[in-house]
Amino acid sequence: MTPPTSDAYYSPLQNEIVFPAGILQPPGFDNTAVDAVNYGSIGVVIGHEVSHGFDDQGAQYDYLGRLRNWWTDKDRAQFQERAACVANQFDNYFIEPGVHHNGKLVLGESIGDLGGTKIAFAAYKKSLQGKPRPPDIDGFTPEQQFFIAWGQWRGDAVRIEEQRVSVQSDPHPVGKFRVIGPLSNLPEFQRAFGCKAGLPMVRPPDKRCEVW
């Protein structure tokens, strides 16, 4: 990627994550923003790329970039079971009646979003230890600011024609479900907004997906 590119990637062969200067600009990263917003945007992206080292593809490479199985049989089986939960979740996301995501196609990116959001939120909470609690902004708590930032950074409006093409070939879910998908699995999100059981953004405990 060129320096101005607003994107990021993980390379399993080099075991490295790369963030060009282009993505380290507002709204991805903003020196003037509060920490909650930066952790909720670029922080999740960083966690996402780290998680790619342990998604359905990256997990096939060891720390030296060699394509080999470094898992125990038990760990591998548990990983596959947890990954299947995510695949099934996205199989049931419809962009219109009769047209839904292919859970296996978007599995790697969905694991990345789920892991990245969880990692970034944990990192943000850890950064607050020993410090005064940040103030609410426009009535939103710091925790709510974090999740709103992810929605504003990743969510987008895409024409249905583009979505129809995307679900056939793009390993990334459409932006709407990149927000709804991981957040509906996180009890931290549910607590932040006081979501009650049974609401659309609250997956029941027995259907909640957690890979890492």
Secondary structure, DSSP 4 states (H G I P E B T S, - for coil): --TT----EEETTTTEEE--GGGSSTTTS-TTS-HHHHIIIIIHHHHHHHHGGGSTTGGGB-TTS-BS--S-HHHHHHHHHHHHHHHHHHHT-EEETTEE--TTTTHHHHHHHHHHHHHHHHHHHHHTTTSPPPPPBTTB-HHHHHHHHHHHHH-----HHHHHHHHHH-SSPPHHHHHHHHHTT-HHHHHHHTPPTTSTT---GGG-----
